[in-house]
Amino acid sequence: MNWNKRINHKLNMHIFNKKFRVKVAVQKNNNRIINVNGMQYINFSSNDYLGLRNNARIVQAWKTAATRYGIGSTGSSLITGYSTIHQSLEEKLAKWLDYPKAILFISGYTANTAIISTLIQKNDRIFMDKLSHSSILEPSYNSSGKCYRFIHNNPSSLMNKFYSSSGKNPLIITEGIFSMDGDIAPLSIISSFSKKIKGLLMVDDAHGIGVSGYNGKGSCEQHRVKPDILTITFGKAFGISGAAVLCSNNIAEYLWQFSKHLMFSTAMPIAQAYAIRQALYCIQHADKLRRKLQENINFFLKNSQCLSHLLKCSHTAIQPIIIGDNEETMILSDQLKSKGIWVNAIRPPTVPNKSSRLRITLNALHTKEDIEQLIESIYKLYDR
């Protein structure tokens, strides 16, 4: 099969299986309201949990830095792309989360891929939650290590996988808050086991940082756990983009010396780092926004009992409505749009087969009326 035939066949199968994705150009987005094709919708698909993407201080910080330092970083962090602003941000992140070092990356996907692909050598063992993000799964299976996936949020399964395996250094990987189910990992038990077997524990807390724990320090702080490697991202609660890895001095130096993702990627713009630094300040003083988000979560849970047969057990901003069938999920998503509500349909391979869903994400800017309208619309459109 030549290139064109193979590509066309794959695309046609994607369409046939109701997995084809359509890219939508957003005209305006203030987190609560989204405008698409001249239509206005209540937005229940934004990861900007605290509504900081339009924060005046953060926007002004980006403008100020762009004027002062320019809009590009000019090279990789190991050439000329690493500035005193990047250094200052890394130091502030490390101090905030009580780690020796922080390293900036251009995305969470890049950060996770860099860690796994750089650290893992032949016969090292990787133990990861079955519902781990693609940024964990892909580099793990592409590495020379041995991969084991334990039952979702099941420490007993992790232990069984470990004791029935053979190989070298164990790396245990989990998310703090899972991106598609919204549930929280049993971090305390997993951390204790990792210490017992002298493994490395890596936690991706993309959806916990900024919203969970004291001062927004994330789900690890909330559970009094300090993993060996912590990945945080700036595209969710921080309202921007990019990521950072928190770790020991040795691991940080190892990544600097051997990670191709750091060596051969242009560093994030100075203006972006400057804006993230301002966002960090806002996060540290965002208790009111975190309380408002929690109030919205509690309000949703209290008033969505009529949908309990569809809901997963989540007490976070991520509330999945499990439909199962790909086409039915797409139809419901489109029907909600006709009611002025924007909720994206999530289908395989992002989630397991037969678990297609509407992934509702609540934020601090939603009103009770918004949430009531969402619940009522889903109930009327999908009363089963």
C-alpha positions as CSV (number, residue, x, y, z in Angstrom):
1,M,0.0,0.0,0.0
2,N,1.6,3.3,-1.1
3,W,1.6,6.5,1.0
4,N,-1.6,8.0,-0.3
5,K,-3.5,4.8,-0.1
6,R,-2.4,4.1,3.4
7,I,-3.2,7.6,4.6
8,N,-6.6,7.7,2.9
9,H,-7.4,4.2,4.3
10,K,-6.5,5.3,7.8
11,L,-8.6,8.5,7.5
12,N,-11.6,6.7,6.1
13,M,-11.5,4.1,8.9
14,H,-11.4,6.9,11.4
15,I,-14.5,8.4,9.9
16,F,-16.2,5.0,9.7
17,N,-15.5,4.4,13.4
18,K,-16.8,7.8,14.4
19,K,-13.4,8.9,15.7
20,F,-12.7,11.7,13.2
21,R,-11.9,15.0,14.9
22,V,-12.8,18.4,13.5
23,K,-10.6,21.4,14.4
24,V,-12.7,24.4,15.5
25,A,-11.5,28.0,15.2
26,V,-12.5,29.9,18.3
27,Q,-13.3,33.6,17.7
28,K,-13.4,34.7,21.3
29,N,-13.0,32.9,24.7
30,N,-13.2,34.4,28.1
31,N,-13.4,31.0,29.8
32,R,-17.0,31.3,30.8
33,I,-18.2,32.2,27.3
34,I,-16.9,30.9,24.0
35,N,-17.7,32.3,20.5
36,V,-17.5,30.0,17.5
37,N,-18.8,30.7,14.0
38,G,-20.7,33.8,15.3
39,M,-22.5,31.8,18.0
40,Q,-22.1,32.2,21.7
41,Y,-21.9,29.2,24.2
42,I,-21.3,28.6,27.9
43,N,-17.9,27.0,27.9
44,F,-17.6,23.7,29.9
45,S,-14.4,22.5,28.1
46,S,-11.7,25.0,29.3
47,N,-8.8,23.8,31.4
48,D,-8.3,27.3,32.7
49,Y,-9.8,26.4,36.1
50,L,-9.2,29.7,37.8
51,G,-9.9,32.0,34.8
52,L,-6.4,33.5,34.8
53,R,-5.8,33.6,31.0
54,N,-7.4,37.1,30.9
55,N,-6.0,38.3,34.2
56,A,-5.0,41.9,33.7
57,R,-1.7,41.6,35.6
58,I,-0.6,38.5,33.7
59,V,-1.5,40.0,30.3
60,Q,0.3,43.2,31.2
61,A,3.4,41.2,32.4
62,W,3.5,39.5,28.9
63,K,3.2,42.8,27.1
64,T,5.9,44.5,29.3
65,A,8.3,41.7,28.8
66,A,7.7,41.4,25.1
67,T,8.5,45.1,24.7
68,R,11.6,44.9,26.9
69,Y,13.0,41.6,25.8
70,G,11.5,40.8,22.4
71,I,9.2,38.0,21.4
72,G,11.6,35.1,20.8
73,S,14.2,33.4,23.0
74,T,16.7,33.0,20.1
75,G,17.8,29.5,20.8
76,S,17.8,26.4,23.0
77,S,18.3,26.8,26.7
78,L,21.9,25.4,26.3
79,I,22.8,28.0,23.7
80,T,21.4,31.6,24.1
81,G,17.7,30.9,25.0
82,Y,18.1,30.7,28.8
83,S,17.7,34.1,30.4
84,T,17.8,35.5,34.0
85,I,14.0,35.6,33.7
86,H,13.9,31.8,33.1
87,Q,16.3,31.3,35.9
88,S,14.2,33.5,38.3
89,L,11.1,31.5,37.4
90,E,12.8,28.2,38.0
91,E,14.1,29.4,41.4
92,K,10.6,30.6,42.4
93,L,8.9,27.4,41.4
94,A,11.5,25.3,43.2
95,K,11.2,27.4,46.4
96,W,7.4,27.3,46.2
97,L,7.2,23.5,45.9
98,D,10.2,22.8,48.1
99,Y,12.5,21.1,45.5
100,P,16.2,21.7,44.9
101,K,15.6,22.3,41.2
102,A,13.0,23.2,38.6
103,I,13.5,22.9,34.8
104,L,11.2,24.7,32.3
105,F,9.9,22.9,29.2
106,I,7.8,24.1,26.3
107,S,4.9,21.7,27.1
108,G,3.8,19.0,29.5
109,Y,4.0,16.4,26.8
110,T,7.7,17.4,26.1
111,A,8.5,17.3,29.8
112,N,7.1,13.8,30.4
113,T,8.7,12.5,27.3
114,A,12.1,14.0,28.2
115,I,12.1,12.5,31.7
116,I,11.2,9.0,30.6
117,S,13.3,8.8,27.4
118,T,16.3,10.3,29.1
119,L,16.3,8.3,32.4
120,I,15.2,4.9,31.2
121,Q,17.9,2.4,30.1
122,K,17.7,-1.2,29.0
123,N,15.9,-3.5,31.5
124,D,14.8,-0.7,33.7
125,R,11.2,-1.2,34.8
126,I,8.4,1.3,34.3
127,F,5.1,0.8,36.3
128,M,2.4,3.2,35.1
129,D,-1.3,3.5,35.8
130,K,-3.4,2.0,33.1
131,L,-5.1,5.3,32.4
132,S,-1.9,7.3,32.2
133,H,-1.7,10.2,29.7
134,S,-0.3,9.6,26.2
135,S,2.7,11.7,27.2
136,I,3.6,8.9,29.7
137,L,2.6,5.9,27.6
138,E,4.3,6.8,24.4
139,P,7.8,7.5,25.6
140,S,7.6,4.5,28.0
141,Y,6.8,2.0,25.2
142,N,9.4,3.7,22.9
143,S,12.1,3.3,25.6
144,S,14.4,0.3,26.1
145,G,12.8,-0.4,29.5
146,K,10.2,-3.0,30.5
147,C,6.7,-1.6,30.7
148,Y,4.0,-2.7,33.1
149,R,0.5,-1.1,33.4
150,F,-1.3,-1.6,36.7
151,I,-5.1,-1.4,37.2
152,H,-6.3,2.2,37.5
153,N,-5.7,3.6,41.0
154,N,-5.1,0.1,42.4
155,P,-1.9,-0.1,44.6
156,S,-2.4,-3.9,45.0
157,S,-2.2,-4.3,41.2
158,L,1.0,-2.1,41.2
159,M,2.5,-4.3,43.9
160,N,1.6,-7.5,42.1
161,K,3.1,-6.2,38.9
162,F,6.3,-5.3,40.6
163,Y,6.8,-8.6,42.5
164,S,6.0,-10.7,39.4
165,S,8.5,-8.7,37.3
166,S,12.2,-8.9,36.8
167,G,14.6,-6.2,35.8
168,K,16.5,-3.2,37.0
169,N,15.6,0.2,38.5
170,P,11.8,0.7,39.0
171,L,10.1,3.9,37.9
172,I,6.5,4.3,39.1
173,I,4.4,6.9,37.3
174,T,1.0,8.2,38.0
175,E,-1.1,11.3,37.6
176,G,-2.2,13.4,40.6
177,I,-5.6,14.1,39.2
178,F,-6.5,12.1,36.1
179,S,-7.3,14.2,33.1
180,M,-10.2,12.2,31.7
181,D,-11.8,10.7,34.8
182,G,-11.1,13.5,37.3
183,D,-10.3,11.1,40.1
184,I,-7.3,11.4,42.4
185,A,-4.5,8.8,42.7
186,P,-3.9,7.1,46.0
187,L,-0.6,9.0,46.3
188,S,0.2,8.2,49.9
189,I,0.1,4.4,49.4
190,I,2.0,4.6,46.1
191,S,4.6,6.8,47.6
192,S,5.2,4.5,50.5
193,F,5.6,1.5,48.2
194,S,8.0,3.4,46.0
195,K,10.2,4.2,49.0
196,K,10.0,0.6,50.2
197,I,11.3,-0.8,46.9
198,K,13.8,2.0,46.4
199,G,12.2,3.2,43.2
200,L,11.7,6.6,41.6
201,L,8.2,8.0,41.9
202,M,7.1,10.4,39.1
203,V,3.8,12.3,39.4
204,D,2.2,14.3,36.6
205,D,0.1,16.9,38.5
206,A,-1.0,19.0,35.5
207,H,-4.6,19.1,36.7
208,G,-3.8,19.5,40.4
209,I,-1.3,22.3,40.5
210,G,-2.8,25.6,41.2
211,V,-6.2,24.3,42.4
212,S,-5.4,21.6,45.0
213,G,-3.5,21.7,48.3
214,Y,-2.4,24.5,50.5
215,N,-1.6,27.7,48.5
216,G,-2.4,25.8,45.3
217,K,0.6,23.5,45.6
218,G,-1.2,20.6,44.1
219,S,-2.5,17.1,44.8
220,C,0.9,15.9,46.1
221,E,1.0,18.6,48.8
222,Q,-2.6,17.9,49.6
223,H,-1.7,14.2,50.3
224,R,1.6,15.1,52.1
225,V,3.6,13.3,49.3
226,K,6.8,14.5,47.7
227,P,7.6,12.5,44.6
228,D,11.1,12.2,43.3
229,I,10.0,13.8,40.1
230,L,7.0,16.2,39.8
231,T,5.7,17.5,36.5
232,I,3.5,20.6,36.5
233,T,2.0,22.5,33.6
234,F,1.1,26.1,33.0
235,G,-1.7,25.5,30.5
236,K,-4.4,24.7,33.1
237,A,-4.7,26.7,36.3
238,F,-1.9,29.1,35.3
239,G,-3.8,30.1,32.2
240,I,-0.8,30.2,29.9
241,S,1.2,27.2,28.5
242,G,4.5,25.4,29.1
243,A,5.6,23.1,31.9
244,A,8.2,22.5,34.6
245,V,9.9,19.5,36.1
246,L,10.7,19.6,39.9
247,C,13.4,17.2,41.0
248,S,16.8,16.7,42.8
249,N,20.0,18.4,41.8
250,N,21.3,15.2,40.3
251,I,18.3,14.4,38.2
252,A,18.1,18.1,37.0
253,E,21.8,18.0,36.0
254,Y,21.3,14.7,34.2
255,L,18.4,16.1,32.2
256,W,20.4,19.2,31.3
257,Q,23.3,17.1,30.1
258,F,21.4,14.3,28.3
259,S,17.9,15.3,27.4
260,K,17.6,15.9,23.6
261,H,14.3,17.7,24.3
262,L,16.3,20.4,26.1
263,M,19.3,20.4,23.8
264,F,17.4,20.7,20.6
265,S,14.2,22.7,21.4
266,T,14.0,26.5,21.3
267,A,13.4,27.8,24.8
268,M,10.1,29.3,25.7
269,P,10.0,33.1,25.0
270,I,11.2,35.3,27.8
271,A,7.9,37.1,27.8
272,Q,6.1,33.8,28.4
273,A,8.4,33.0,31.4
274,Y,7.8,36.5,32.7
275,A,4.0,36.1,32.5
276,I,4.2,32.7,34.2
277,R,6.1,34.3,37.0
278,Q,3.3,36.7,37.4
279,A,0.8,33.9,37.2
280,L,2.6,32.1,40.0
281,Y,2.1,35.1,42.2
282,C,-1.6,35.1,41.3
283,I,-1.8,31.4,42.0
284,Q,-0.2,31.9,45.4
285,H,-2.9,34.5,46.2
286,A,-5.9,32.8,44.6
287,D,-7.6,31.3,47.7
288,K,-10.8,33.1,46.8
289,L,-10.8,31.7,43.3
290,R,-10.1,28.2,44.6
291,R,-13.0,28.5,47.0
292,K,-15.3,29.6,44.2
293,L,-14.2,26.7,42.0
294,Q,-14.8,24.3,44.9
295,E,-18.3,25.8,45.5
296,N,-19.0,25.2,41.8
297,I,-17.9,21.6,42.0
298,N,-20.0,21.0,45.2
299,F,-23.0,22.7,43.5
300,F,-22.6,20.5,40.4
301,L,-22.4,17.3,42.5
302,K,-25.3,18.2,44.7
303,N,-27.6,19.1,41.7
304,S,-26.5,16.3,39.3
305,Q,-28.1,13.4,41.1
306,C,-30.4,12.9,38.2
307,L,-27.2,12.1,36.1
308,S,-25.6,9.8,38.7
309,H,-25.9,6.7,36.5
310,L,-23.7,8.5,33.9
311,L,-21.2,10.2,36.2
312,K,-17.8,8.9,37.2
313,C,-16.8,9.3,40.9
314,S,-15.0,12.6,40.7
315,H,-14.7,15.4,43.3
316,T,-12.6,17.7,41.1
317,A,-13.3,20.2,38.3
318,I,-13.3,17.3,35.8
319,Q,-16.7,15.7,35.6
320,P,-17.1,13.0,32.9
321,I,-20.5,12.0,31.6
322,I,-20.0,8.4,30.3
323,I,-22.0,7.7,27.2
324,G,-20.1,4.8,25.7
325,D,-20.9,4.9,22.0
326,N,-18.9,7.2,19.9
327,E,-21.7,8.4,17.7
328,E,-24.2,8.9,20.6
329,T,-21.5,11.0,22.4
330,M,-21.0,13.2,19.3
331,I,-24.8,13.6,18.9
332,L,-25.3,14.7,22.5
333,S,-22.4,17.2,22.2
334,D,-24.0,18.7,19.1
335,Q,-27.4,18.8,20.8
336,L,-25.9,20.7,23.7
337,K,-24.4,23.2,21.3
338,S,-28.0,23.9,20.0
339,K,-28.8,24.7,23.7
340,G,-25.9,27.2,23.9
341,I,-23.6,24.8,25.8
342,W,-20.1,23.8,24.7
343,V,-18.9,20.5,26.0
344,N,-16.4,18.5,23.9
345,A,-16.9,14.8,23.1
346,I,-13.9,12.7,24.1
347,R,-13.5,9.4,22.2
348,P,-10.9,6.7,21.7
349,P,-8.0,6.6,21.6
350,T,-8.0,9.4,24.2
351,V,-10.2,7.2,26.4
352,P,-10.6,3.4,26.4
353,N,-12.9,1.8,23.8
354,K,-16.7,1.9,24.7
355,S,-16.1,4.7,27.2
356,S,-16.7,7.8,25.0
357,R,-17.8,10.7,27.2
358,L,-18.6,14.4,27.6
359,R,-15.8,15.8,29.6
360,I,-17.2,18.6,31.6
361,T,-14.7,21.0,33.1
362,L,-15.9,23.5,35.7
363,N,-14.1,26.7,36.5
364,A,-14.2,29.5,39.0
365,L,-16.0,31.9,36.5
366,H,-19.1,29.7,36.0
367,T,-22.3,30.8,37.7
368,K,-24.8,28.6,39.4
369,E,-27.2,29.4,36.6
370,D,-24.7,28.1,34.1
371,I,-24.3,24.8,35.9
372,E,-28.1,24.4,36.4
373,Q,-28.6,25.0,32.6
374,L,-25.9,22.4,31.8
375,I,-27.4,19.7,34.1
376,E,-31.0,20.3,33.0
377,S,-30.0,20.2,29.3
378,I,-28.1,16.9,29.6
379,Y,-31.0,15.4,31.6
380,K,-33.6,16.4,29.0
381,L,-31.5,15.4,26.0
382,Y,-30.2,12.1,27.4
383,D,-32.8,10.8,29.9
384,R,-32.0,7.1,30.3
